[in-house]
Amino acid sequence: MPTTAQNVKPLRRACDRCYELKARCQLVSSAANKCSRCERLGLDCSTVRPVRPAGRKVQRRKLSVPSKLSKEQPEDLVAWLNEVSDLLPEERELLIFLLGRPETLDCYMVCPSFQAAAQQALVAQLSAAFSTVKDAYLAFAIALKQLDPALSRGTEDIVRHASSAMATLRSLPVANQQDAALCLTLGAALALSMHSTIGMGVAEICRYCLTATMPFVEKSDISDGHSKSWHGFMVLLEMMDCLVHRQKPALRLQIKSSEKGVDRHLGLCSPLLPHYYDICVISHSLASISDMSVLNLLHKQLDAIQTSVEAWRPSHAGPFADQFESADIVNLLAQAKVYRLGALLVSHRLRHAFGEHDEPADIWSKEILAELEIAHQITRRSVRCVTLPFMIAAVEIREPNARDRAVESIGEYVEDCSRSCGGGRGVSAQGLA
């Protein structure tokens, strides 16, 4: 039967970017070759993918997220990923590595008990927005494999996936709570992949995500614990860079008095991050101010910070001892203590240069390193997520033998450290001199 104009279905016309994000795609005009969204964002508008006839898609069985991820039951995740048609075998293997073994995320979790829940949250986002987060997850998985020489892969794969994830992040609209949660997950996976490999661009990624999601965070629209945890960790990653380069961070983390839970990255010391923010802002101001009246005002602010930090003690809600094993409690309390001492040490150094009033700085530095070592001896496990206080303490070391011991400990306390490098990336004995 001949085909007529009446029975030919019109081709679906959505540009590749709108199609990828499942966003409404509307041409600026009938004669234009650009949609309104791409024109508004200044993006290239193209349709490279094959188009298909319009009409209802053949319904496929919905992929169900495994209810539990555990070392003993990886077959649930494998079966789920096997149902995803547009995955290469090596990509499926990487996702199983990232999402199917709790210990994979060990270096970024303050306690092992958080690992399975963190992986479950990553699986949920992958199921909800597969094409959006896939490349970021693959880059993150490769980066984690780089930490083990036996599993290490070439850098070209991580660059390819990270570049694709970066383009997705830039084009991702953040218009509601779900968008903000997706942006934080995508940005965190991408930032951590950079954090563990090249060590560059981490602060920029974090700053972009924190700024994009700020309206929803300020309105407390991000209510799930996983998104809040990624948000707090990205605040910390950006703040570390700002402290080194004497820059002002993107935002000051708001801690409600009712929030006393244990964060999976920051443990009990989240309330100290606003003080670190204030320290960064003062450091930024001191770098360019010579007016004595302003200088005195900044020193008074540092005195107030020091008084508040000295009085701070970690608090928690609920049956803390029942929720965590004794080893986890030791490490959680050690992490909180070294962040508190680190804030005191930095605020002291902003008022006194090296060689001036070194005694308090020496004491705090030794206390930080001793606290980490004691906790390690008791629990046989390194305290996690303590890169910032460890480096704050390490730069104070002047005695050669103590400096050598600190360099040897980098692999225990700097979470992006690659064993194949024999220590932290970009950190050397000269850097601690």
C-alpha positions in Angstrom: 0.0 0.0 0.0 1.5 3.4 -1.0 2.5 5.7 1.7 0.6 9.0 1.9 1.1 12.2 3.7 -1.8 11.4 5.9 -0.3 8.2 7.4 3.3 9.3 7.8 4.0 10.1 11.4 5.9 13.4 12.0 9.4 13.0 13.3 10.0 14.0 16.9 12.1 17.2 17.0 13.9 17.7 20.3 17.6 18.8 20.4 20.1 16.4 22.0 20.5 18.5 25.1 16.8 18.8 25.9 16.3 15.1 25.0 19.1 14.1 27.4 17.6 16.1 30.3 14.0 15.2 29.3 13.3 18.9 29.1 10.7 20.6 27.0 12.3 21.6 23.6 10.6 24.4 21.7 12.0 26.2 18.7 12.5 29.9 18.9 10.5 30.2 15.6 9.5 28.0 12.7 12.4 29.2 10.6 15.0 28.9 13.4 17.3 26.0 14.0 17.7 26.7 17.7 15.4 25.9 20.7 14.6 28.6 23.2 16.5 26.8 26.0 19.7 26.5 24.1 19.4 30.1 22.9 18.8 31.4 26.5 21.8 29.4 27.8 24.1 30.2 24.9 24.5 26.5 24.0 24.9 24.8 20.6 21.6 23.4 19.6 21.9 20.2 17.5 20.2 16.9 16.8 22.9 14.4 16.0 21.2 11.3 17.4 18.8 9.4 15.1 15.2 10.6 15.3 12.4 8.2 15.5 8.7 8.3 14.6 6.4 10.0 17.1 4.2 7.8 19.1 4.0 5.9 22.4 7.2 4.1 23.2 7.1 0.3 23.8 7.0 0.0 27.5 9.9 -1.9 29.1 9.9 -3.5 32.5 11.0 -0.9 35.0 14.3 -1.5 36.5 14.0 -1.9 40.2 16.8 -0.7 42.5 18.2 -3.4 44.7 16.8 -3.0 48.2 20.2 -3.8 49.8 23.8 -3.7 48.6 26.2 -5.9 50.4 29.4 -7.8 49.9 27.5 -11.1 50.2 24.7 -10.2 47.6 26.3 -8.5 44.6 24.1 -10.5 42.2 21.2 -8.1 42.8 23.2 -5.2 41.5 24.7 -7.2 38.6 21.2 -8.4 37.5 20.0 -4.8 37.7 22.9 -3.4 35.6 22.5 -6.3 33.1 19.1 -4.9 32.2 20.6 -1.6 31.2 21.1 -2.0 27.5 23.3 1.0 26.7 26.3 0.0 28.9 29.6 -1.4 27.6 30.9 -4.4 29.5 33.8 -2.5 30.9 31.4 0.3 32.1 29.2 -2.3 33.7 32.2 -3.6 35.5 33.2 -0.2 36.8 29.7 0.5 38.1 29.6 -2.8 39.9 33.0 -1.9 41.5 31.7 1.5 42.6 28.3 0.4 43.8 28.6 -3.2 44.7 31.3 -3.3 47.4 30.8 -1.3 50.6 34.6 -0.9 51.2 35.0 0.9 47.9 33.9 4.2 49.5 35.9 3.6 52.7 38.3 6.6 52.2 35.4 9.0 52.0 33.2 7.7 54.8 34.0 8.5 58.4 32.6 5.1 59.5 32.2 1.8 57.7 28.5 1.7 58.7 27.8 4.6 56.3 29.2 2.8 53.2 26.2 0.7 52.2 23.7 3.6 52.6 25.9 5.9 50.6 26.1 3.3 47.8 22.4 2.8 47.9 21.8 6.6 47.5 24.2 6.5 44.4 22.2 3.6 43.0 18.9 5.5 43.4 20.2 8.5 41.5 21.6 6.3 38.8 18.2 4.6 38.4 16.4 8.0 38.4 18.8 9.9 36.0 21.0 7.3 34.4 22.3 9.3 31.4 22.9 12.4 33.6 25.2 10.8 36.2 26.6 7.8 34.3 29.9 9.4 33.2 30.5 11.1 36.6 30.1 7.7 38.2 32.4 6.0 35.7 35.1 8.7 36.3 34.6 8.3 40.1 35.0 4.5 39.8 38.2 4.8 37.7 39.6 7.3 40.2 38.9 4.9 43.1 40.6 2.1 41.2 43.7 4.3 40.8 44.2 4.1 44.5 45.1 0.4 44.1 48.0 -0.3 41.7 46.6 -3.7 40.9 43.3 -2.2 39.6 44.7 1.0 38.1 43.6 2.0 34.6 44.8 4.6 32.1 44.1 8.3 32.6 42.6 8.7 29.2 39.4 6.9 30.3 38.9 9.1 33.3 39.5 12.3 31.2 36.9 11.2 28.7 34.2 10.4 31.2 35.0 13.5 33.4 34.8 15.8 30.4 31.4 14.4 29.4 30.2 14.7 33.0 31.5 18.3 33.2 29.5 19.2 30.1 26.4 17.6 31.6 26.9 19.5 34.8 27.2 22.8 33.0 23.9 22.2 31.1 22.0 20.8 34.0 19.0 23.0 35.0 18.5 23.5 38.7 14.9 24.6 39.1 13.6 22.5 42.0 14.5 20.3 44.9 15.1 17.2 42.7 17.4 19.2 40.4 19.4 20.4 43.3 19.8 16.9 44.8 20.9 15.6 41.3 23.3 18.5 40.9 25.0 17.8 44.2 25.3 14.0 43.5 26.7 14.7 40.0 29.1 17.4 41.2 30.3 15.4 44.2 31.1 12.3 42.1 32.9 14.5 39.6 34.8 16.5 42.2 35.9 13.4 44.0 37.2 11.9 40.8 39.3 15.0 40.2 40.3 15.0 43.9 41.7 11.5 43.6 43.5 11.9 40.3 44.7 15.2 39.0 43.9 17.3 42.1 42.8 20.3 40.0 39.4 21.8 39.4 37.9 20.4 42.6 37.2 23.8 44.2 35.7 25.1 41.0 33.3 22.2 40.6 32.2 22.5 44.3 31.8 26.3 44.0 29.6 25.9 40.9 27.4 23.3 42.5 27.1 25.1 45.8 26.2 28.3 44.1 23.6 26.6 41.8 21.9 24.9 44.6 22.1 27.7 47.1 18.5 28.9 46.8 17.2 25.5 47.7 19.7 24.9 50.5 18.9 28.2 52.0 15.1 27.4 51.9 15.9 24.0 53.4 14.3 22.4 50.4 17.0 19.7 50.3 15.6 17.4 53.0 17.2 14.0 52.4 20.3 13.2 54.4 22.4 12.0 51.4 22.1 15.4 49.6 22.9 17.3 52.8 25.9 15.1 53.3 27.2 15.7 49.8 26.5 19.4 50.3 28.5 19.6 53.5 31.4 17.6 52.0 31.6 19.9 49.0 31.6 22.9 51.4 34.7 21.3 53.1 36.5 20.5 49.8 36.1 24.1 48.5 37.0 25.6 51.9 40.3 23.7 52.0 41.2 25.3 48.7 40.1 28.7 49.9 42.2 28.4 53.0 45.3 27.6 51.0 44.8 30.4 48.5 43.3 32.9 51.0 40.0 33.2 49.1 36.4 33.6 50.3 34.3 30.4 50.1 31.1 30.3 48.2 28.8 30.0 51.3 28.7 29.7 55.1 27.2 26.4 56.1 24.1 26.9 58.2 23.9 24.5 61.1 20.5 24.4 62.9 20.6 23.8 66.6 18.2 20.8 66.1 20.6 19.1 63.8 22.8 16.8 65.9 23.2 13.7 63.8 26.4 12.2 62.6 27.4 13.2 59.1 28.8 10.4 57.0 31.8 12.5 56.0 32.1 15.2 58.7 31.1 13.0 61.6 30.3 15.3 64.6 32.3 18.3 63.6 29.9 19.9 61.1 29.3 22.8 63.5 32.9 23.8 63.2 32.6 24.6 59.4 31.1 28.0 60.0 34.1 28.9 62.0 36.4 27.7 59.2 34.4 29.9 56.8 34.9 32.9 59.0 38.6 32.1 59.3 38.8 32.0 55.4 37.1 35.3 55.1 39.4 37.0 57.7 42.4 35.5 56.0 41.2 36.9 52.6 40.8 40.3 54.2 44.2 40.3 56.0 45.9 39.5 52.7 45.1 43.0 51.3 44.4 45.3 54.3 47.0 47.5 56.0 44.6 49.9 57.8 45.3 49.4 61.5 41.8 50.1 62.7 40.5 47.4 60.3 43.3 45.1 61.3 42.4 45.5 65.0 38.8 44.6 64.2 39.8 41.5 62.3 42.0 40.4 65.3 39.0 40.9 67.6 37.0 38.6 65.3 39.8 36.0 65.5 39.7 36.3 69.3 35.9 35.7 69.2 36.4 32.7 67.0 39.1 31.2 69.2 36.9 31.7 72.3 33.9 30.0 70.6 36.0 27.1 69.3 37.8 26.5 72.6 34.4 26.2 74.3 33.0 23.9 71.6 32.5 20.2 72.3 30.9 17.7 69.9 27.2 16.9 70.6 25.0 14.2 69.2 21.4 13.0 69.4 20.0 9.6 70.2 21.7 6.5 71.6 25.1 7.3 70.2 26.8 4.3 71.8 24.1 2.0 70.4 24.4 3.2 66.8 28.1 2.8 66.4 30.8 0.3 67.3 33.4 1.4 69.9 36.1 1.8 67.2 33.8 4.1 65.2 33.1 6.2 68.3 36.8 6.6 69.0 37.5 7.8 65.5 34.4 10.1 65.4 35.6 11.8 68.6 39.2 12.0 67.4 38.0 13.6 64.1 36.0 16.2 66.0 38.9 17.0 68.3 41.5 17.5 65.5 39.1 19.8 63.5 38.7 21.8 66.7 42.5 22.0 67.3 43.0 22.8 63.6 40.7 25.8 63.8 42.6 27.1 66.9 45.9 26.7 65.1 44.9 28.5 61.9 43.4 31.4 63.8 46.6 31.7 65.9 48.7 31.8 62.7 46.6 34.5 61.2 47.7 36.7 64.1 51.3 35.5 64.5 53.7 34.7 61.7 56.0 31.7 61.8 58.8 32.4 64.4 56.4 34.5 66.6 54.6 32.8 69.5 55.3 29.4 68.2 54.7 27.6 71.5 50.8 27.3 71.2 51.1 26.3 67.5 53.6 23.6 68.4 51.4 22.2 71.1 48.2 22.1 68.9 50.2 20.6 66.0 51.6 17.8 68.2 48.1 17.2 69.8 46.5 16.8 66.3 49.1 14.3 65.1 49.1 12.5 68.5 45.3 12.2 68.5 45.3 10.7 65.0 48.0 8.2 65.9 46.4 7.2 69.2 43.0 6.6 67.5 44.8 4.6 64.8 46.5 2.4 67.5 43.3 1.8 69.3 41.0 1.0 66.4 43.6 -0.3 63.9 41.9 2.0 61.4 42.8 5.5 60.2 40.5 8.4 61.0 38.8 9.4 57.8 38.2 12.8 56.2 40.9 14.6 58.2 43.0 16.0 55.4 42.5 19.6 56.5 43.6 19.3 60.1 46.4 16.9 59.3 47.9 19.4 56.8 47.4 22.3 59.2 49.4 20.4 61.8 52.0 19.1 59.4 53.1 22.5 58.1 54.1 23.4 61.7 56.7 20.5 62.0 60.3 21.7 62.0 62.1 18.7 63.5 63.4 16.5 60.6 62.5 13.1 62.1 59.0 14.3 63.0 58.6 15.6 59.5 59.7 12.3 58.0 57.1 10.5 60.2 54.4 12.9 59.0 55.3 12.3 55.4 55.0 8.5 56.0 51.5 9.1 57.6 50.1 11.0 54.6 48.7 7.8 53.1 46.8 7.2 56.3 45.1 10.6 56.6 45.0 12.3 53.2 42.0 10.6 51.6 42.9 11.2 47.9 46.3 9.5 48.4 47.3 7.0 45.8 49.3 4.0 47.1 51.1 3.8 43.8 52.6 7.3 44.5 53.8 6.3 47.9 52.0 9.2 49.5 49.6 12.1 48.8 49.5 13.7 45.4 51.3 17.0 45.3 52.6 16.6 48.9 56.3 15.9 49.6 58.8 16.3 52.4 59.7 19.7 51.0 56.1 20.7 51.1 56.0 20.1 54.8 59.3 21.9 55.5 
